[in-house]
Amino acid sequence: MNQTLIKWKLKEVMARYDIKAGDLANELNLSANSVSNLRKAKTMPRLDGHSLNNLCNALNRLAHDLDRQITPFDLIDYTPDSDTSAPSKNPNSSKSSALSQGRKSSAIDAENQACLTAA
């Protein structure tokens, strides 16, 4: 069964704290398209520590009615794999599936990484 283990919740965080995409784009010095891609991502994009820190700082500056600091933990939701106890019979099948999944998201990840690194 294919399930998302790490869900990206930027869209939910922005809605909860009434953060507008255009404001976040300006704060991070990114294009509106880059922020839109970040918001639409279902799984966590590949971000380095510096980029994730910049994103959290920007969200904290723009948040309305902030009751506590927004952290990277607020941006992700982890669901453990239900099949972690049973080893895979064919180790290459999960590896090839992970590789194909990585190729699908690599274009968005590369764009997000380049844009957030510049911020």
All heavy atoms as an XYZ file, in Angstrom:
908
protein
N       0.841     -1.177      0.000
C       0.000      0.000      0.000
C       0.886      1.241      0.000
O       1.801      1.357      0.793
C      -0.907     -0.027      1.225
C      -1.701      1.237      1.397
S      -2.496      1.277      2.995
C      -4.167      1.355      2.495
N       0.612      2.176     -0.886
C       1.371      3.403     -1.004
C       0.687      4.512     -0.225
O      -0.416      4.901     -0.553
C       1.473      3.793     -2.479
C       2.883      4.051     -2.920
O       3.810      3.990     -2.135
N       3.037      4.346     -4.193
N       1.323      5.004      0.816
C       0.731      6.091      1.579
C       1.786      7.159      1.822
O       2.972      6.873      1.838
C       0.153      5.600      2.895
C       1.188      5.193      3.921
C       0.541      4.710      5.198
O      -0.573      4.247      5.179
N       1.239      4.822      6.298
N       1.342      8.377      1.999
C       2.256      9.460      2.274
C       2.660      9.404      3.733
O       1.807      9.426      4.615
C       1.579     10.814      1.970
O       1.185     10.816      0.604
C       2.516     11.960      2.246
N       3.952      9.315      3.994
C       4.428      9.231      5.361
C       4.667     10.603      5.971
O       4.452     10.797      7.152
C       5.712      8.415      5.431
C       5.602      6.974      4.943
C       6.948      6.279      5.012
C       4.568      6.225      5.750
N       5.123     11.548      5.160
C       5.360     12.909      5.651
C       4.539     13.864      4.801
O       4.791     14.036      3.621
C       6.849     13.281      5.605
C       7.648     12.319      6.482
C       7.052     14.718      6.058
C       9.134     12.529      6.456
N       3.549     14.464      5.415
C       2.652     15.391      4.725
C       3.110     16.823      4.981
O       3.432     17.195      6.104
C       1.228     15.187      5.251
C       0.210     16.075      4.605
C      -1.163     15.846      5.211
C      -2.114     16.923      4.720
N      -3.314     16.992      5.524
N       3.125     17.615      3.950
C       3.527     19.026      4.011
C       2.294     19.871      4.320
O       1.299     19.784      3.624
C       4.147     19.418      2.679
C       4.682     20.800      2.572
C       4.260     21.748      1.691
C       5.764     21.387      3.302
N       5.009     22.885      1.836
C       5.939     22.692      2.824
C       6.587     20.936      4.333
C       6.906     23.556      3.326
C       7.549     21.793      4.826
C       7.711     23.081      4.333
N       2.340     20.687      5.355
C       1.161     21.406      5.817
C       1.292     22.927      5.720
O       0.646     23.654      6.472
C       0.853     21.020      7.266
C       0.575     19.566      7.469
C       0.069     19.228      8.857
C       0.677     20.019      9.961
N       0.174     19.679     11.284
N       2.080     23.430      4.796
C       2.248     24.880      4.671
C       0.911     25.559      4.398
O       0.607     26.603      4.998
C       3.253     25.217      3.566
C       3.468     26.711      3.316
C       4.017     27.398      4.567
C       4.411     26.920      2.143
N       0.108     24.981      3.532
C      -1.185     25.575      3.195
C      -2.059     25.733      4.446
O      -2.679     26.774      4.653
C      -1.887     24.704      2.155
C      -3.175     25.278      1.622
C      -3.721     24.393      0.512
C      -4.942     24.990     -0.113
N      -5.421     24.184     -1.238
N      -2.094     24.698      5.291
C      -2.893     24.738      6.514
C      -2.368     25.776      7.500
O      -3.139     26.505      8.129
C      -2.940     23.357      7.185
C      -3.727     22.319      6.422
C      -2.883     21.534      5.423
O      -1.760     21.975      5.076
O      -3.352     20.484      4.971
N      -1.045     25.864      7.639
C      -0.438     26.842      8.554
C      -0.744     28.262      8.084
O      -1.110     29.128      8.884
C       1.085     26.603      8.686
C       1.771     27.760      9.390
C       1.346     25.284      9.416
N      -0.628     28.487      6.782
C      -0.918     29.819      6.252
C      -2.380     30.190      6.476
O      -2.683     31.331      6.834
C      -0.548     29.892      4.767
C       0.951     29.855      4.525
S       1.390     29.833      2.770
C       0.847     31.474      2.274
N      -3.271     29.250      6.310
C      -4.703     29.520      6.528
C      -4.977     29.786      8.000
O      -5.724     30.714      8.346
C      -5.539     28.344      6.029
N      -4.386     28.992      8.886
C      -4.623     29.141     10.332
C      -4.213     30.524     10.831
O      -4.877     31.114     11.674
C      -3.855     28.076     11.101
C      -4.072     28.142     12.618
C      -3.280     27.094     13.396
N      -3.284     25.800     12.757
C      -2.189     25.039     12.609
N      -1.022     25.446     13.048
N      -2.277     23.861     12.031
N      -3.112     31.050     10.301
C      -2.594     32.331     10.771
C      -2.849     33.472      9.790
O      -2.236     34.527      9.902
C      -1.100     32.206     11.083
C      -0.842     31.268     12.240
C      -0.303     30.008     12.040
C      -1.166     31.646     13.544
C      -0.081     29.145     13.094
C      -0.940     30.787     14.604
C      -0.408     29.541     14.376
O      -0.193     28.696     15.437
N      -3.747     33.258      8.836
C      -4.165     34.281      7.883
C      -2.971     34.928      7.164
O      -2.851     36.146      7.101
C      -5.015     35.345      8.584
C      -5.765     36.218      7.603
O      -6.066     35.752      6.485
O      -6.047     37.389      7.946
N      -2.091     34.080      6.640
C      -0.918     34.552      5.913
C      -1.215     34.456      4.417
O      -1.543     33.383      3.908
C       0.329     33.713      6.264
C       0.620     33.832      7.761
C       1.533     34.152      5.431
C       1.686     32.883      8.263
N      -1.125     35.567      3.744
C      -1.391     35.625      2.304
C      -0.153     35.194      1.517
O       0.981     35.518      1.883
C      -1.782     37.039      1.884
C      -2.931     37.630      2.672
C      -4.212     36.913      2.363
C      -5.367     37.542      3.124
N      -6.241     36.602      3.758
N      -0.382     34.468      0.432
C       0.709     33.956     -0.391
C       1.574     35.094     -0.937
O       2.801     34.995     -0.961
C       0.164     33.097     -1.525
N       0.949     36.175     -1.363
C       1.699     37.309     -1.896
C       2.598     37.937     -0.847
O       3.730     38.334     -1.139
N       2.094     38.026      0.387
C       2.907     38.576      1.477
C       4.110     37.678      1.773
O       5.215     38.171      2.008
C       2.067     38.749      2.745
C       0.987     39.804      2.581
O       1.108     40.674      1.682
O       0.007     39.762      3.360
N       3.871     36.358      1.755
C       4.971     35.428      2.006
C       5.999     35.500      0.877
O       7.198     35.488      1.131
C       4.442     33.995      2.170
C       5.475     32.933      2.531
C       6.189     33.271      3.843
C       4.824     31.564      2.617
N       5.530     35.608     -0.344
C       6.442     35.735     -1.491
C       7.306     36.987     -1.342
O       8.526     36.926     -1.538
C       5.646     35.778     -2.797
N       6.693     38.103     -0.970
C       7.458     39.342     -0.773
C       8.448     39.211      0.374
O       9.596     39.663      0.271
C       6.515     40.515     -0.510
C       5.758     40.944     -1.736
O       6.191     40.720     -2.863
N       4.598     41.535     -1.535
N       8.012     38.610      1.472
C       8.859     38.458      2.659
C      10.089     37.602      2.361
O      11.171     37.854      2.867
C       8.038     37.831      3.788
C       8.720     37.788      5.119
C       8.869     39.145      5.794
O       8.079     40.076      5.481
O       9.765     39.270      6.637
N       9.916     36.571      1.533
C      11.010     35.664      1.183
C      11.744     36.077     -0.089
O      12.687     35.414     -0.497
C      10.472     34.235      1.008
C       9.989     33.550      2.277
C       9.264     32.254      1.946
C      11.159     33.289      3.218
N      11.261     37.146     -0.718
C      11.832     37.606     -1.984
C      11.772     36.504     -3.042
O      12.745     36.211     -3.729
C      13.266     38.109     -1.786
C      13.733     38.960     -2.941
O      12.930     39.565     -3.643
N      15.026     39.012     -3.139
N      10.594     35.870     -3.130
C      10.339     34.802     -4.084
C       9.241     35.222     -5.047
O       8.484     36.149     -4.768
C       9.880     33.524     -3.374
C      10.835     32.854     -2.409
C      10.143     31.681     -1.728
C      12.073     32.379     -3.145
N       9.117     34.496     -6.132
C       8.014     34.737     -7.055
C       6.738     34.148     -6.466
O       6.775     33.230     -5.636
C       8.297     34.093     -8.413
O       8.233     32.684     -8.310
N       5.612     34.658     -6.914
C       4.321     34.127     -6.481
C       4.186     32.659     -6.883
O       3.613     31.853     -6.142
C       3.190     34.959     -7.086
N       4.737     32.281     -8.046
C       4.690     30.887     -8.497
C       5.451     29.959     -7.560
O       5.017     28.834     -7.297
C       5.244     30.740     -9.915
C       4.245     31.159    -10.961
O       3.066     31.293    -10.684
N       4.736     31.383    -12.162
N       6.582     30.408     -7.047
C       7.367     29.582     -6.133
C       6.597     29.318     -4.843
O       6.561     28.187     -4.350
C       8.696     30.257     -5.797
O       9.494     30.333     -6.945
N       5.965     30.345     -4.308
C       5.174     30.172     -3.091
C       3.963     29.293     -3.378
O       3.599     28.435     -2.577
C       4.761     31.535     -2.490
C       3.746     31.368     -1.372
C       5.991     32.269     -1.977
N       3.358     29.482     -4.532
C       2.223     28.647     -4.911
C       2.626     27.177     -4.975
O       1.901     26.300     -4.490
C       1.665     29.097     -6.264
O       0.612     28.266     -6.671
N       3.794     26.890     -5.563
C       4.283     25.509     -5.628
C       4.546     24.941     -4.239
O       4.252     23.777     -3.976
C       5.552     25.420     -6.478
C       5.267     25.578     -7.946
O       4.148     25.372     -8.402
N       6.281     25.969     -8.701
N       5.081     25.760     -3.356
C       5.314     25.312     -1.978
C       4.000     25.001     -1.271
O       3.893     24.026     -0.544
C       6.064     26.380     -1.176
C       7.565     26.431     -1.325
C       8.119     27.650     -0.615
C       8.203     25.167     -0.778
N       3.008     25.849     -1.478
C       1.708     25.646     -0.829
C       1.003     24.399     -1.354
O       0.348     23.696     -0.604
C       0.791     26.850     -1.067
C       1.161     28.059     -0.236
C       0.227     29.215     -0.481
N      -1.085     28.892      0.049
C      -2.234     29.149     -0.573
N      -2.224     29.726     -1.751
N      -3.379     28.846     -0.025
N       1.123     24.142     -2.648
C       0.413     23.021     -3.268
C       1.066     21.673     -2.991
O       0.424     20.637     -3.176
C       0.342     23.216     -4.788
C      -0.590     24.304     -5.219
C      -0.560     24.424     -6.732
C      -1.339     25.609     -7.219
N      -1.237     25.745     -8.684
N       2.315     21.668     -2.573
C       3.029     20.405     -2.358
C       2.294     19.556     -1.321
O       1.875     20.043     -0.289
C       4.457     20.688     -1.897
N       2.109     18.288     -1.648
C       1.450     17.349     -0.726
C       2.453     16.715      0.217
O       2.142     16.383      1.342
C       0.714     16.252     -1.506
C      -0.379     16.786     -2.397
C      -1.534     17.308     -1.590
C      -2.644     17.740     -2.529
N      -3.547     18.675     -1.930
N       3.668     16.503     -0.287
C       4.716     15.943      0.548
C       5.771     17.016      0.786
O       5.871     17.987      0.037
C       5.367     14.714     -0.108
O       5.900     15.100     -1.377
C       4.352     13.588     -0.287
N       6.541     16.828      1.815
C       7.528     17.841      2.187
C       8.548     18.032      1.073
O       9.182     17.074      0.632
C       8.248     17.426      3.467
C       9.219     18.463      3.936
S       9.992     17.948      5.468
C      11.172     19.268      5.641
N       8.711     19.285      0.615
C       9.728     19.544     -0.412
C      11.124     19.433      0.202
O      11.280     19.509      1.419
C       9.426     20.979     -0.856
C       8.641     21.580      0.246
C       7.958     20.467      0.977
N      12.100     19.251     -0.635
C      13.478     19.170     -0.138
C      13.981     20.579      0.135
O      14.241     21.344     -0.788
C      14.361     18.472     -1.153
C      14.001     17.042     -1.310
C      14.889     16.364     -2.289
N      14.393     15.011     -2.484
C      14.880     14.164     -3.333
N      15.894     14.512     -4.097
N      14.381     12.963     -3.440
N      14.121     20.881      1.391
C      14.612     22.187      1.812
C      15.801     21.978      2.727
O      15.756     21.119      3.604
C      13.534     22.955      2.578
C      12.215     23.216      1.867
C      11.210     23.831      2.833
C      12.435     24.131      0.683
N      16.845     22.782      2.550
C      17.952     22.689      3.497
C      17.572     23.441      4.772
O      16.541     24.110      4.838
C      19.254     23.202      2.884
C      19.244     24.683      2.550
O      18.352     25.419      3.022
O      20.133     25.119      1.798
N      18.368     23.301      5.787
C      18.077     23.913      7.079
C      17.940     25.419      7.006
O      17.068     26.013      7.639
N      18.781     26.056      6.218
C      18.740     27.516      6.080
C      17.416     27.967      5.447
O      16.791     28.922      5.912
C      19.935     27.983      5.245
C      20.008     29.456      5.061
N      20.378     30.319      6.070
C      19.748     30.228      3.979
C      20.333     31.562      5.619
N      19.963     31.524      4.351
N      16.999     27.270      4.406
C      15.756     27.617      3.722
C      14.548     27.390      4.622
O      13.621     28.209      4.657
C      15.596     26.783      2.450
O      16.652     27.041      1.568
N      14.551     26.295      5.356
C      13.449     26.008      6.274
C      13.404     27.041      7.398
O      12.332     27.494      7.798
C      13.603     24.595      6.833
C      12.432     24.019      7.597
C      11.141     24.053      6.785
C      12.734     22.587      8.020
N      14.562     27.453      7.878
C      14.643     28.495      8.896
C      14.088     29.813      8.366
O      13.312     30.499      9.046
C      16.093     28.662      9.362
C      16.204     29.625     10.512
O      15.576     29.447     11.546
N      17.015     30.662     10.321
N      14.477     30.190      7.138
C      13.959     31.420      6.522
C      12.437     31.372      6.382
O      11.752     32.369      6.627
C      14.583     31.644      5.146
C      15.996     32.139      5.224
O      16.458     32.593      6.263
N      16.722     32.037      4.122
N      11.918     30.217      5.983
C      10.475     30.059      5.825
C       9.766     30.230      7.165
O       8.783     30.973      7.266
C      10.161     28.696      5.210
C       8.682     28.350      5.038
C       7.969     29.364      4.139
C       8.535     26.939      4.464
N      10.258     29.567      8.199
C       9.630     29.689      9.525
C       9.706     31.119     10.046
O       8.726     31.635     10.607
C      10.272     28.727     10.518
S       9.829     27.007     10.228
N      10.843     31.776      9.869
C      10.975     33.171     10.317
C       9.980     34.076      9.603
O       9.348     34.938     10.228
C      12.398     33.679     10.098
C      13.387     33.079     11.080
O      13.018     32.634     12.158
N      14.652     33.052     10.693
N       9.831     33.889      8.304
C       8.886     34.697      7.528
C       7.452     34.429      7.984
O       6.656     35.363      8.141
C       9.034     34.399      6.043
N       7.112     33.175      8.199
C       5.758     32.836      8.663
C       5.486     33.481     10.023
O       4.395     34.006     10.260
C       5.585     31.316      8.755
C       5.570     30.566      7.427
C       5.673     29.059      7.662
C       4.312     30.897      6.632
N       6.473     33.469     10.914
C       6.302     34.067     12.235
C       6.128     35.585     12.159
O       5.353     36.161     12.919
C       7.477     33.707     13.150
C       7.367     32.295     13.670
O       6.354     31.919     14.232
N       8.406     31.506     13.465
N       6.825     36.228     11.230
C       6.679     37.684     11.080
C       5.310     38.061     10.522
O       4.761     39.110     10.865
C       7.774     38.237     10.171
C       9.142     38.301     10.836
C      10.146     39.066      9.993
N      10.440     38.430      8.718
C      11.420     37.548      8.523
N      12.193     37.183      9.520
N      11.631     37.039      7.324
N       4.754     37.219      9.659
C       3.500     37.541      8.976
C       2.253     37.025      9.686
O       1.142     37.443      9.362
C       3.525     36.957      7.553
C       4.572     37.543      6.612
C       4.655     36.722      5.334
C       4.256     38.995      6.309
N       2.412     36.123     10.639
C       1.266     35.462     11.274
C       0.412     36.444     12.076
O       0.927     37.316     12.755
C       1.755     34.339     12.182
N      -0.902     36.260     11.960
C      -1.869     37.027     12.749
C      -2.307     36.157     13.920
O      -2.506     34.952     13.767
C      -3.086     37.394     11.894
C      -2.748     38.303     10.755
N      -2.648     39.665     10.887
C      -2.436     38.035      9.464
C      -2.324     40.201      9.730
N      -2.187     39.228      8.842
N      -2.471     36.765     15.084
C      -2.917     36.054     16.289
C      -2.024     34.860     16.593
O      -2.497     33.755     16.878
C      -4.379     35.589     16.144
C      -5.324     36.755     15.954
O      -5.089     37.809     16.579
O      -6.279     36.608     15.173
N      -0.734     35.084     16.546
C       0.239     34.025     16.804
C       0.295     33.742     18.298
O       0.600     34.626     19.098
C       1.620     34.448     16.285
C       2.734     33.429     16.319
C       2.419     32.263     15.386
C       4.050     34.061     15.907
N      -0.034     32.519     18.691
C      -0.018     32.156     20.103
C       1.325     31.538     20.521
O       1.663     31.519     21.689
C      -1.170     31.199     20.428
C      -1.228     29.987     19.515
O      -0.520     29.976     18.489
O      -1.994     29.063     19.816
N       2.082     31.027     19.553
C       3.413     30.474     19.791
C       4.157     30.485     18.463
O       3.555     30.608     17.406
C       3.336     29.070     20.371
C       2.661     28.073     19.459
C       2.632     26.671     20.061
N       1.968     25.756     19.170
C       2.504     25.224     18.068
N       3.737     25.514     17.725
N       1.824     24.390     17.310
N       5.464     30.346     18.520
C       6.289     30.374     17.321
C       5.962     29.201     16.393
O       5.739     28.080     16.849
C       7.772     30.310     17.689
C       8.278     31.548     18.396
C       8.349     32.731     17.460
O       9.014     32.677     16.428
N       7.673     33.804     17.792
N       5.933     29.484     15.100
C       5.769     28.438     14.083
C       7.137     27.783     13.889
O       8.138     28.468     13.686
C       5.256     29.026     12.760
C       3.880     29.655     12.969
C       5.222     27.960     11.665
C       3.400     30.501     11.796
N       7.167     26.466     13.979
C       8.414     25.707     13.837
C       8.282     24.732     12.671
O       7.172     24.510     12.171
C       8.717     24.904     15.122
O       7.757     23.853     15.252
C       8.713     25.802     16.357
N       9.378     24.115     12.262
C       9.283     23.102     11.204
C       8.306     21.978     11.554
O       7.685     21.398     10.675
C      10.713     22.578     11.078
C      11.568     23.731     11.506
C      10.785     24.394     12.603
N       8.153     21.692     12.841
C       7.227     20.627     13.256
C       5.776     20.978     12.940
O       4.948     20.096     12.776
C       7.390     20.327     14.745
C       8.772     19.854     15.091
C       9.627     20.658     15.814
C       9.227     18.609     14.667
C      10.908     20.227     16.123
C      10.504     18.174     14.974
C      11.350     18.985     15.704
N       5.476     22.273     12.852
C       4.122     22.695     12.484
C       3.869     22.497     10.989
O       2.718     22.441     10.562
C       3.909     24.173     12.829
C       3.984     24.426     14.317
O       3.310     23.705     15.076
O       4.741     25.340     14.729
N       4.925     22.415     10.213
C       4.810     22.332      8.764
C       4.732     20.907      8.233
O       4.456     20.709      7.050
C       5.991     23.044      8.099
C       6.065     24.548      8.349
C       7.368     25.107      7.794
C       4.867     25.250      7.743
N       4.998     19.931      9.092
C       4.947     18.542      8.633
C       4.060     17.710      9.545
O       3.844     18.039     10.702
C       6.350     17.902      8.552
C       7.037     17.885      9.924
C       7.205     18.569      7.515
C       8.323     17.100      9.959
N       3.535     16.636      8.972
C       2.745     15.666      9.716
C       3.284     14.295      9.344
O       3.299     13.934      8.165
C       1.268     15.788      9.346
C       0.387     14.869     10.160
O       0.688     14.663     11.355
O      -0.604     14.363      9.613
N       3.750     13.567     10.328
C       4.357     12.255     10.090
C       3.398     11.138     10.481
O       2.841     11.142     11.572
C       5.655     12.124     10.887
C       6.237     10.727     10.835
C       6.810     10.250      9.667
C       6.215      9.905     11.945
C       7.340      8.969      9.613
C       6.747      8.629     11.905
C       7.311      8.167     10.733
O       7.831      6.910     10.674
N       3.204     10.196      9.571
C       2.403      9.010      9.833
C       3.312      7.801      9.655
O       3.817      7.575      8.553
C       1.226      8.904      8.845
O       0.465     10.101      8.915
C       0.363      7.711      9.160
N       3.531      7.034     10.719
C       4.404      5.864     10.585
C       3.851      4.873      9.569
O       2.637      4.716      9.448
C       4.412      5.240     11.982
C       3.857      6.269     12.890
C       3.016      7.188     12.065
N       4.748      4.235      8.863
C       4.364      3.202      7.902
C       3.801      2.026      8.677
O       4.413      1.532      9.625
C       5.593      2.782      7.101
C       5.263      1.866      5.945
O       4.090      1.477      5.799
O       6.184      1.553      5.185
N       2.624      1.560      8.306
C       1.972      0.472      9.031
C       2.667     -0.860      8.821
O       2.425     -1.813      9.548
C       0.505      0.368      8.606
O       0.431      0.096      7.224
N       3.560     -0.946      7.839
C       4.213     -2.204      7.523
C       5.700     -2.166      7.884
O       6.520     -2.752      7.197
C       4.022     -2.524      6.037
C       4.366     -3.967      5.700
O       4.306     -4.811      6.605
O       4.704     -4.222      4.543
N       6.063     -1.500      8.972
C       7.476     -1.390      9.321
C       8.034     -2.653      9.939
O       9.234     -2.859      9.943
C       7.712     -0.226     10.305
O       6.869     -0.417     11.442
C       7.455      1.103      9.649
N       7.180     -3.544     10.449
C       7.686     -4.743     11.113
C       8.053     -5.855     10.133
O       8.880     -6.698     10.424
C       6.648     -5.270     12.101
O       5.460     -5.600     11.412
N       7.437     -5.882      8.971
C       7.698     -6.956      8.007
C       8.665     -6.470      6.936
O       8.383     -5.519      6.226
C       6.390     -7.397      7.354
N       9.830     -7.129      6.816
C      10.775     -6.734      5.764
C      10.219     -7.068      4.385
O       9.487     -8.031      4.220
C      12.034     -7.548      6.076
C      11.582     -8.681      6.923
C      10.326     -8.240      7.620
N      10.595     -6.259      3.421
C      10.152     -6.467      2.051
C      10.820     -7.707      1.473
O      11.992     -7.965      1.716
C      10.518     -5.230      1.223
O      10.240     -5.464     -0.120
N      10.063     -8.499      0.704
C      10.628     -9.702      0.081
C      11.581     -9.334     -1.034
O      12.554    -10.010     -1.276
C       9.507    -10.593     -0.456
C       8.701    -11.224      0.647
C       7.663    -12.154      0.081
C       6.844    -12.752      1.209
N       5.842    -13.686      0.750
N      11.275     -8.253     -1.753
C      12.118     -7.819     -2.854
C      12.625     -6.418     -2.544
O      11.920     -5.443     -2.763
C      11.328     -7.840     -4.168
C      12.189     -7.457     -5.353
O      13.357     -7.117     -5.197
N      11.616     -7.514     -6.537
N      13.835     -6.292     -2.020
C      14.336     -4.974     -1.626
C      14.447     -4.002     -2.793
O      14.359     -2.811     -2.612
C      15.707     -5.260     -1.011
C      16.094     -6.613     -1.468
C      14.814     -7.336     -1.802
N      14.611     -4.513     -4.014
C      14.733     -3.621     -5.171
C      13.408     -2.995     -5.559
O      13.376     -1.936     -6.162
C      15.324     -4.367     -6.360
C      16.772     -4.733     -6.126
O      17.473     -4.031     -5.395
N      17.218     -5.826     -6.704
N      12.274     -3.636     -5.231
C      10.988     -3.076     -5.630
C      10.704     -1.788     -4.881
O      10.238     -0.821     -5.458
C       9.858     -4.078     -5.392
O       9.702     -4.325     -4.010
N      11.006     -1.722     -3.598
C      10.774     -0.486     -2.860
C      11.778      0.577     -3.259
O      11.474      1.747     -3.305
C      10.833     -0.729     -1.349
O      12.119     -1.169     -0.992
N      12.985      0.143     -3.605
C      14.009      1.087     -4.028
C      13.621      1.739     -5.350
O      13.720      2.950     -5.506
C      15.348      0.359     -4.171
C      16.536      1.280     -4.133
C      17.829      0.509     -4.250
C      18.185     -0.134     -2.942
N      19.485     -0.796     -2.948
N      13.127      0.945     -6.316
C      12.742      1.511     -7.606
C      11.511      2.383     -7.467
O      11.385      3.403     -8.127
C      12.507      0.415     -8.640
O      11.383     -0.359     -8.276
N      10.599      2.019     -6.583
C       9.423      2.847     -6.341
C       9.823      4.176     -5.721
O       9.312      5.224     -6.069
C       8.449      2.077     -5.450
O       7.854      2.866     -4.515
N      10.777      4.155     -4.795
C      11.243      5.391     -4.174
C      11.953      6.258     -5.200
O      11.800      7.481     -5.199
C      12.176      5.074     -3.012
N      12.716      5.635     -6.085
C      13.410      6.407     -7.113
C      12.433      7.072     -8.068
O      12.593      8.237     -8.427
C      14.369      5.504     -7.900
C      15.627      5.069     -7.165
C      16.397      4.049     -7.996
C      16.487      6.257     -6.838
N      11.390      6.359     -8.486
C      10.432      6.964     -9.405
C       9.665      8.082     -8.718
O       9.373      9.103     -9.323
C       9.475      5.917     -9.974
O       8.659      5.396     -8.954
N       9.339      7.916     -7.430
C       8.668      8.987     -6.685
C       9.573     10.201     -6.582
O       9.134     11.331     -6.701
C       8.275      8.488     -5.282
C       7.589      9.534     -4.440
C       6.260      9.992     -5.005
O       5.603      9.263     -5.730
N       5.887     11.203     -4.704
N      10.873      9.955     -6.365
C      11.826     11.047     -6.271
C      11.936     11.825     -7.566
O      12.055     13.039     -7.559
N      11.870     11.123     -8.707
C      11.931     11.808    -10.010
C      10.725     12.698    -10.222
O      10.839     13.772    -10.788
C      12.033     10.782    -11.134
C      13.384     10.158    -11.249
C      13.472      9.283    -12.487
N      14.489      8.292    -12.292
C      14.280      6.998    -12.165
N      13.071      6.509    -12.246
N      15.272      6.163    -11.972
N       9.540     12.247     -9.783
C       8.325     13.033     -9.985
C       8.395     14.359     -9.257
O       7.939     15.375     -9.753
C       7.098     12.259     -9.496
C       6.736     11.082    -10.353
C       5.552     10.346     -9.757
C       5.279      9.054    -10.495
N       4.218      8.276     -9.855
N       8.955     14.355     -8.040
C       8.958     15.577     -7.251
C      10.237     16.379     -7.409
O      10.332     17.478     -6.893
C       8.732     15.246     -5.781
O       9.777     14.438     -5.319
N      11.215     15.864     -8.148
C      12.502     16.548     -8.226
C      12.415     17.903     -8.918
O      13.142     18.818     -8.562
C      13.533     15.662     -8.901
O      13.180     15.435    -10.247
N      11.539     18.063     -9.894
C      11.425     19.343    -10.585
C      10.929     20.423     -9.638
O      11.491     21.514     -9.576
C      10.484     19.217    -11.783
N       9.896     20.139     -8.868
C       9.379     21.113     -7.904
C      10.403     21.342     -6.810
O      10.664     22.471     -6.423
C       8.036     20.652     -7.312
C       6.956     20.708     -8.376
C       7.644     21.503     -6.120
C       5.613     20.149     -7.931
N      11.024     20.267     -6.312
C      12.022     20.398     -5.250
C      13.181     21.281     -5.690
O      13.639     22.124     -4.935
C      12.557     19.029     -4.839
C      11.534     18.215     -4.073
O      10.556     18.822     -3.581
O      11.704     17.006     -3.966
N      13.673     21.086     -6.910
C      14.793     21.867     -7.403
C      14.422     23.351     -7.493
O      15.194     24.218     -7.107
C      15.238     21.359     -8.772
N      13.217     23.640     -7.969
C      12.774     25.031     -8.066
C      12.626     25.642     -6.687
O      13.076     26.751     -6.436
C      11.424     25.109     -8.799
C      10.915     26.526     -8.894
C       9.541     26.605     -9.546
O       9.146     25.639    -10.222
O       8.881     27.620     -9.357
N      12.020     24.924     -5.753
C      11.852     25.436     -4.393
C      13.190     25.661     -3.724
O      13.396     26.666     -3.052
C      11.018     24.458     -3.541
C       9.575     24.414     -3.989
O       9.087     25.323     -4.626
N       8.893     23.328     -3.659
N      14.118     24.736     -3.891
C      15.436     24.853     -3.275
C      16.151     26.092     -3.801
O      16.682     26.874     -3.035
C      16.272     23.599     -3.558
C      17.656     23.637     -2.960
C      17.637     23.628     -1.462
O      16.777     23.032     -0.867
N      18.576     24.309     -0.847
N      16.120     26.282     -5.108
C      16.809     27.428     -5.705
C      16.190     28.733     -5.237
O      16.900     29.677     -4.896
C      16.765     27.343     -7.224
N      14.882     28.790     -5.185
C      14.207     30.013     -4.791
C      14.402     30.326     -3.317
O      14.664     31.459     -2.944
C      12.710     29.918     -5.091
S      12.351     29.876     -6.840
N      14.277     29.338     -2.457
C      14.405     29.581     -1.021
C      15.840     29.828     -0.616
O      16.090     30.550      0.340
C      13.829     28.420     -0.225
C      12.311     28.386     -0.180
C      11.819     27.123      0.503
C      11.742     29.604      0.524
N      16.798     29.273     -1.329
C      18.190     29.508     -1.013
C      18.538     30.967     -1.307
O      19.313     31.581     -0.584
C      19.098     28.566     -1.832
O      18.750     27.223     -1.511
C      20.562     28.794     -1.518
N      17.903     31.526     -2.325
C      18.158     32.921     -2.677
C      17.563     33.872     -1.653
O      17.981     35.004     -1.522
C      17.572     33.219     -4.062
N      16.568     33.405     -0.897
C      15.875     34.298      0.060
C      16.697     34.606      1.276
O      17.532     34.028      1.737
C      14.571     33.633      0.493
